[in-house]
Amino acid sequence: MLVRRRRVGALFAISVLVAMPLAVGGTAGAQDRKTLRAGVTQDLDSLNPFITITRVGTDLTRLNYEYLTTYDPKDYHPVPGLAESWETSADKLTWTFKIRSGAKWSDGQPITAKDPAFTLNTMMTNDTAATANGNFVQGWESVTATDEHTLVIKTKEPRSTMLALDIPIVPEHVWSKVTDFKAEPPLPLVGSGPFIVQDYKASQFIKLKANKDYWRGAAKIDALDFVYYKNVDAEVQALKKGEIDLMSRLVPAQYDALKSDPNIKLNTGAGRRLNEILINPGATSSDNKPIGDGNPALKDKTLRQAIALSIDSKTLVDKVWGGYAVEAAGYIPPGFSEFHLPEKRKFDPATANKMLDEAGYTKGADGIRNDKQGKPLKLRLLGHAGTNLDEQGSKFITSWLKDIGIAVEPQLVSDQKVNDATTAATFDLSFSGWSANPDPDYVLSLQTCAARPNADGKGATPDSFLCDPEYDALYNQQLAEVDRAKRVETVKKMQQVMADRAANVIIGYDNPLEAYRADRWAPFQTQPAGGGVIMNQQGYWGYYSATPGKSTEDTSAPQQQDSASNTGLVLGVVGGSVVVVVAGVLLFTRLRRRGTADERE
């Protein structure tokens, strides 16, 4: 599942803050030490795995539902999930996944091939069920459970994403009874992952229990709680007091201030999140009808390109992110260097002014330009209240656009209002962002014509409302390309087209700034192993590796599972390699390659 919008930040009205303080230091009782409490400031959009698109929702989905394959914690290569092995036909049109024997749902029912068959067929036939991850099943011909442990997927043409299907597999015996795929599922959820959601109260808490029947072996902790805070300042105070154990998304000043606290360890790594300013290009629905209320002047590509030239990523990196970020370049973040387009985006207000002069956007006495209809160019800039980037960055952007003759009115609102507005196209400019996956297909799909919603703003999740024939042709080309080098080349061309169309402006890639109570917890498994993150991973390894006990190691060191706590042996074939999982430790033995596409070492 895409790590989805990934629009960040929040200001939540919290009438009651539910947090159970722990004893500070190493004296916490054994019961408390078996619950990991993580702070969050982003509200949850939905517990429904078919429609959730937020960072928190994606984290919960990965914890609660196993996927067919997942990403190795060390280097992101595909490893077994519910599928213990797989193979593909010579023409790359038929994929056969062997579903592991003995795995159970949290209610005790066996997991069979019928569960992924139901999940995937539902996404292929129900527009709502395809909301979050429908791009993965496009171009498929059929999905069949040929027996209890064999899943066969046939595609109409080769697909480069078949080992990167970020789709939560749901239990057929529960979801086959659902008639409204927009509805919230009852609690507790029925899942197959390392933790199962038990309880939830909006803007207060989410409570999960360790799945004792998890096929990799039970986690070392009994429970995982996500506790909501009004803002990051409140979250940091809770961490210092010992009311939570782990948090992410610190602002640079907070991160630097915590360096002197002996009870807290810090962690940062290469960002896999892209931050952007959306520019409404004249949004249309999936049936090509105009929707939203974007300023019609923004339909002009020249105006959008001038806006892009007027935004200085380096200043945002230095002044807003405090140096904990990378300057803007291509759409794919530098954390995934193979697909990243490294040329830095230009900051050139002089050229921007010249372009607008030549295009006929004349300035009035107040220095504000007029559009082609003679109306002053005044744009709304939507942002997330309580988010450092949006609050501080909006001041810079307002000033930069004023320098080229465009008036900007920042409007900082709740996460939900930003999500609603950017999905319904009721904006001119907006802060946005996505956490990309190791495979770039998902975020690339957000810019296609197919990503546009229907006239009611439902049925899909667009990013910039870009609908461009050249981009779509390149998207389909990369999706069908099984030659890795050729696919990389195509993906880079797509990023160049996107930059030229200027429906979004990449403004930088922030490094996640994390902190945890080192007096209570051993180092967590980061992803990737060197310079990776603990929270919001492409998987569940950070939470699954949680080990009570005082930290004595560098937080960047890989955290191995304890064989006394996590038991079980898993044998699978990944791209021609035997993968053995013993007590959560992945061991790889080279065998002769099988016919799998997109193999990674």
N, C-alpha and C positions, 0 to 999 in steps of 0.2 A: 504494500500500500504506500502510496506516495506519502512522503511525509508532507503533509498537506498544509493548508494555508495556515499555515505557517505564517499566517500573519500574526505578529507577536504583539505583546504588550497587553495591559489591561488596567482598568480602574473599576473595581467591583464594589457595589454597595453591599457591605457585609454587616448584617445586623448582629450576628453572633459569630465569632471566630472560634471554630472548633479545633482545639489543639490541646493535647494532653502533655503537659510538661514532663520531661524526664529529669532525673537527678543529674546534675552536671558532674563531669569528670568520669572517672572509672568506677564509680560506686553505684551505677544504675543496677537495679534488680534484674535478675535473669529474665523475668517475664517481659520487661520493657525492652531489654536488649534483643529480643527476638522479633521486634517490630521495627521496620525501617520506616521513618517518616520523612517524606520528601515535600519540600515547599514548592508551590506553584502560584503564579499570578494570572495565568490565562484560564478563562472559564472553558468548560466543556460544551461543545456544540451538540453532541449526541453520543449515546452509548450504542447506537445502531451501527454495526460494522460496515454496512452497505453505503452509509451516507456521511459518516463523520469525516471531516477534512482538517480539523485543527491539530496542532502539535500534541496537545494533551490527549485528544481522542485517538490519535495514531499510536501514541505510547500505550494506551490502554488496550487497543486492539491487538498489538503485538504481544502484550503480556497475556491476554485472555485466549487468543486463538493462534494455533500453530498454522504456518503456511506450508505449501508443498515443499518449498526449499527456503532456506534463510541464508543470511550472509555471515561468513566466518568472522569472529571477533578480531582476528589478527590483521586480516588484509582484505576483507570484503568478498572473497571468492565464494561462489555458491556451495552450500553444504546441505545435507539432508534435513528435512523437516518431517512433515507427515509422510513424504515420499522418501523411502530409504534408498532407492536407486531409480535410474531412468535410462532410457535409450531412445534414439530417434532413427527413423528410416533413412535410407540413402538419399532420398529426395528432400529430406528435412520437412516433410509435410505431416508426418505421423509421429507423435510423441507418446511413449508408454511409460507411465509412472507406476512403480510398485509401492503400494501403501503398506506401511509397516504393520506387522501382526502384533496383537497384544495391547495396542494403545487404546485408551479409554477416554470418553468424555467425562467431565467432572461429575455427572450424575450416574456414572457407572456403566453407561451404554457403550458398546464397542464402537470404535471408529473404523469405518469401512470405506471402500472406494465410492460408495453411493453418496457419501457426504460431500467430497469435492465435486462429484458429478452434479449433484443438486445445486451447490453454490454457483458453479460456473454456468450451468444452463440457465439458472435464474437471472444471472447478470446478462446473459445473451438475449433474453426474452423480455425482461422487465426494465424499462427506462430508469425507474427510481432505484432499483437495485444496482444499476450501473453508474450511479452518481459519482461515487468516490474513485472507482478503479475500472470503469468500463473500457478504457483504452486498451487494456490488456487482452480483451476477448474480441476485439474488432478483427474481422477477417478470418474468424474461426468457422469451420464447417460443422463440427460436431464434437460432443464430449460424452463419453460412454463409460460406464462401469461394467467391464466385461465379466468380472467376477468380484468376489468380496475384497480383493486386494490388488486389482489391476484397473488403472484408469487410462483410457486412451483418448487423446486429444488430436483431432485432425484439423489442419488449417488449409486455407485455400491457396496460400503461398507461403514460402519460408518466413519464419518469424525469429528475429534476433533476441527476443525477450523471454523465451520459454523457460530459462533457468532464473528469471528475475520477475516472476509473477508475484508481485506484492499484494496478494489477495488473501484476506483472512478466510479460512475454511470454516463454515458454520455447520452445526449438527442438523442433518435433514429431519430427524424426528422432532425437533423443536420448530425449525423455521418453515417446514412444509405446511404448518398450520397457520402461518401468518398470511393475512389477506392485504394488509397495508404496510408496504415496505418503507413508509415514512415514519411509522410508529416506533416508539421506544420499547425495547424488550423488557420483560419483567426481570426483577432481581430475586435471587442472585442469578447472574448469567450462567449459561452452560458453555463451558469452553474446554480447550485441550492444551492450553499454554501453561507456563510455570506458575501463574497467579490467576485467580478468578475473582472478578468484581462481585462484591457482596452487597455494598450499600453506597448510596450517593445522595448528596444534598447540594443543590446548585450553589456555587460560590461559597461553599463551606468545606466539604470533604468528599473524597472517594476512598472507599475501603476495599482492599483486596486480601484474599486469603491464599496462602501457598497451596498449590495443587499437589497433594500427597501422592497422587497417582501419575504425575507427570512422567512421560516416557524417558526423559533424560535423567530422571531422579529428582526427588523433592529438593527445593531450595533449602538453605541452611537456616532461613528465618521462617517464622510462622505467618507473618502478615506484612503487608506493604500499604501504608496510608499516604495519600496525597492530601495535603492541607493547604487551603487557599488563604492568601493574604492580599490585602488591598493594594499593596505595591511592593516593590523590591526592598525598600527601606525597612518595612515591617518584617519582611521575610529574613533579612539579614539580622535584625535584632532577635528574632526567634531562634536563628541558628546560634548566635552567641550565647543565648540563655539556655540552650539545650532543648528547646521545645521542638525542633526539627533536627534531622541528621544530615540532610543533603539538599542542595539547591543549585540552580543554574541561572543563567541570564543576569549575573551581577553586572552593574555598570563599572567602568574602569576604576573610579575613585573608591568604590566599595571593595573591589578586588584588591587594590593596592593597600588599603587600610587593614585588611584582614591578614596581611603577610606577617604581622607581628604577634598574632594570636597563637600561642603554642598548642591550643586544643583543636585548631582548625587547619586542614590541609587544602591547598588550592590546586586546581587543574584547568588547563586550557589546551586547545589543540587547533589544528587547521580547520577552519570553518567549512562546512558543506552547505551553508545557507546563503542564498542570494538575496540581497535587499534591492528593492527597486522602487521607482516612482511610475505608477501607471498613468498613461495619458489616454483618455477616452477618445478613440479614433472615429467616433460616429458609430456606436455599438449597434449591432443588429442581432436578431434572434436566429435560431437554427433554421427558420424558414425565410431568412433574409429580410425581415421587417424591422424597421428602426425601433429601438427600445431605449429607455432611460432618458435622462435629461442633460446629457453632456453638452458643453458649449459647442455649437456647430462649427465654429472657427477651427476647432482641433481636427476636423476632417482633412485639413491641409497638411500634407506630409512635411512641407517646408517649415511650417510653424512648429510642428513637433520636433523636427531635427534641430531647430534653433533652441528650443527649450532644453534638449539633451546637451547641446554644446555649452549651455550656461550653468550647468551644475558641476561643481568641483568636488570630485570624489576624494581627492587627497586631503582637502580641508575637513571633510567629514571623518576620514580615518584619523586624522591628527587631533581634531578638536572635540568630536562627539564620541568616537570610539577609543580615544586615548592611546592610539597606536595599536590596539588589539584588533586589528582588521587588515584586510588587503584591499588595495585600490581596485576600482571597477575595471573589468575587461569584458570577457564574454559572458554569456548567459549561464553556462555550466560553471559552478564554483571551482576554484583552484584546488580544493581538496580532492577532486577527481581529475587529476592533471591530464590524463589521457585524452579526455574530451574537451578540456578547457581551452578556450581561445585566448591566448595570453596578451594580445595587443591591448594596451591600456586605452580606455575610452578618453577622448579628447575633451579638454576644458578650454574653450575658445570663445569668450563673450564678444570679442571684436568681430569675428566671422559671423556669429549669430546675429549681431546688429546689422551687419552688411546684408545678410540673407533676407532679413525682414524688411530692410529698406528697399531692396530690389524687388521683393514680392509685393510691395505696395501697402505695407502696414505703416501708415504715417503716424507720427507722434503728435499728440495734442499739446496744449500749453502746459499741462501738468506732467508731461513726459511719458504719459501712458499712450500706447499705440491704439489705433482704431482698427477694427477688423474690416473685411471687405464690404460690409454693409454699413460702415461708419460708426459702429458701436465700440465703446472702449473695451479693450481686452482685459477683462476681469475674470479670474479663475478661482474656483474653490480648491483647496488642498485638504483632502481628508486624511486624518491620522488617528492613531490609537492613543487615547488619553492614558497618562501614566507611564508611557514608554519613552525611555531616554532618547532613542533615535528620532522618534516622531516629534517629540516636544522640542528638542534642541535643533534637530535638522530642519524643521519647518521654518525656523528663524533665518537660517542661512539661505534656504531656497527662496523664501519671500524676498530677501535682499538681492539675490542673484537674478531673479526674474525681473525685479524692478529695474535692474541695470540694463536690461534689454527692452524695457518698455512694457512689461506685463505686470498688472496688479494681481496680487495673490491674497486670498483670505483663508488662513488656516482654520480648519474645523476639527478639533480633537474630540472624539467621541468613543463610546465603548467598542470593544472587539466585535460584538455581535452586529452593531450598527455599521461598522466598516465592512464586515463580511456581507451583510445584506445589500449595502449600497454598491459594492463592487461586483456582486453577482447580478444585481438588477440594472447596472450601468447608470446609477443615479449619482454620478460624480464627474468632475473635470480631471483633477489630478488626485492621486491617492498613494500613500505609502503602502507597500505590500512586500511580500517575501515568501520564499518557499525553501524548505529543506530538501535538497535533491537526494536522489538515490544513487547507488553505485552505477546502476544502469540508467542512462539519461532519458529513456523513452517517456517516462511519466511527465516530467516537467516540460519536455518538448511537446507533448500532446496538448498541454494547456493552451498553446498558442494556435491550435488548428481551428478550422471552421467548425469541426465536429464538437469542439468544446463549448460552443455557445449554447446558452439555455434556450428554452422555449419562450414564447411571448410573456409567460407569467414568471420568468426568471427561474424556472425549475428544470430538472432533468439533466443538468450538466454543471460543471464548475469551471468557468472560464478564468483566465488570468487577465489578459489585456484586451480581449475582444478582437485581437488580430484575426483577420480572415483573408489570407493572401494565397492565390493559386500557386505561386512559385514555392512558397514555404510548405504548403500542403503536399506538393509533389515530392519535395525533398524529404518530408517526414515519412511518407509512404516508402520512399526509396531506402532510407536508413532502417526502417522497420523490417523490410524484407531482405536486407543485406546480411549475409552470414560471414562474409569476409571481414574480419575485425578492422584491418587497416582502411579498407574502403568505407566501412561504416563511420569510422572516426572522421575521415575526410568529409563525408556528407554532413555529419553533425556540425562540423565547424562552418561549413557553408550555410547551414541553417541559422547559425548565430550571426553570421554576417548579414543575411537577409533581414533578420529580426532587428539588428541595429540600424539598418537603413530605413526600415519602415517606422521605427521610433514610436511604437505604441507603448513601449515601456523603456525606462532608462535605468540601467544597472547603476547603483550608487556605491556598492562595496560589499565585501563579504566579511562579516564580523566573526571573530573567534569566540566560541562559547566560553564564558567564564564561570567556573563551577567551584563549589566549596563543600567540604563535608567535615563532620566531627571525627577527627583522627583519634581522639581519646576513647572512642567507642567502636570504631569500625576499621577493619583491615583495608588495605587498598582494594578498590573495585577494579573489575575488568573493564578496561577502556576499549573503545573501537574507533579506529584501528589500534593495535597494541601500542605503537609508538606515536605519541602526540594525538591521541584520540579523546573521545568524550565518554562520560559516564551516563548521563541522561540523554534522552531523545536519540537513541542509537538506531541503526538499521537492524533492529532485533531487540533482545531483552537481556543481553549479557550483563550489563551494568547492574541491574536490579537482581538478577538471578545469582550473581556472584557475591551478593552482600554477605559479609562474614563478621559477626560480632567479635570484637577484640581490638585492642589498641593498635594503631597503625605504626609500623616501624620502617616502612619502605617508601620509596619514591612513588607518588601517585600515578606516574606514567608507566610504571612497570606492569606487565601483564599479570592479572590475578588468576591463578589456577584454582580449580575446584578441589575441595578436600574429599578424598576418596572415602573417608569415614562418614561423610554426610550425604554425598551425592553418589548413588550407585547406579549400576546398569551398564550394559555394553551395547553399543549401536554400531552396526556395520553397514556401510552404504557405498555406492559407487558414484563418484562425482567426477565427471569429465575424464573418466578412465583411471581414476585413483581410488584405491580402497580407503575409506574414511572410517576410522575406529574412534568412537567416543567412549572413553573410560572415565567414569566419574566426572564428566564434564570437560575432560581434557581431550582436545582433538589431535589425533596422531595420523599422519599421512604416509602411505606406502605406495610407491609408483608401480603401476601395472601398465599393460599395453592399453593405448587409448581406445575408447569405444567411440561410436559415431555421434558424439554430442557437439552441438554448436556452441560458439561463444565460450570456449574453454579458457580458464584462467588458472595460472599457476599460483 
